[in-house]
Amino acid sequence: MLAGNLYDKIVYSKDMVELGKVKNFEINPDGMKVTHFILKLENDAAKQLLGKRPRLRQAKVRVKTENIENIKDAIILGQSVEELKGTIDKL
């Protein structure tokens, strides 16, 4: 699969909460492997995951690619919103 096919793809948690869209990728240069994707959160998802809505800018987070359970028309993660709270990095 090409990285361009994943750009702007909608991401859902395991409990089918729409989290946001893929905006970028992080690559480990040593292994030349995609390790994380950068997700622009929807306002409601930002409030659930980060505890607050973004004021002026969009909230972006870094999610490990190992959290991906399925990729088709959208990306489905293997964790619920509650489970994701401790596993994402705010940017």
N, C-alpha and C positions, 0 to 999 in steps of 0.2 A: 504494500500500500504506500502511496506517495504522501509525503507530509502535507502537500497542498490540498489533498482530499480531506484532511482532518481540520484544516483551518476554518474557523467559524462553525464547526460542528457543535450542536447542542449536547451538553453533558447533564446526565441525570444521576442521582444517587440510587442506591439499590431499592429504596422505597419510593422511587419515581418522582422525586422532587426535582424540578428543573433548577440546576445550579448556575448555569451560564453557558458561555461559548469559549472554545479553544482559541487563543490568540497568539501563542508562540510555543516553542519547545526548548528544552535545555538538553544539551548533548554532552556526554562525558567524552572529552577528546582522547583519553587513553584507550578506551574500548570502542570509540566511535559508535556509541549506543545512546538512544534517547532515554533519559532517566526521568524526566519530569515534563509535564506540560503546564503552560501558563493559562489560567482560566480567568476570564472576566466575569465576575459574579453578577447575577441579577440582584436587585435591591433586597428582595425578600430573603434570598439565599445568604446574602452578606449578613443580614440581621441574625439569621439562624446560626450561621457558622462562626461569625466574628463577634456577635453580641451587639452590633450596631449597624445602621445603614451608612453608606458613604455620604459625605456632605457635598463636596464639590467634584471630586473625581470618582471614577469607577473603582470599585474594589477589585484587586487582582490577587490571586493566590497561586501557589506552586503545588501541584499534586503529583505524587509519584506515579509513574506509568504502571507499576505493579498493582495499583489499585483498580486498573481497568479490568472489567469482567467480560465486556462484549462491545464490539464496534460494528454497527450496521448503519442505519440511517441516523443514528445518534450514538453517543458513547454512554454506556452504562457502567457505573462504578460498582464494586463489590461490597461497599459499605453504605449504611444508612446515613442520614444527615447527622444523627447523634454520634455515630462511630467515626465520622470524618472530622469532627471538631478538634481532636488532638493530633490529627495526622497531616494537616495542611499547613503550609507556611505562607503568611501574609507578605505581600511585596509592597 
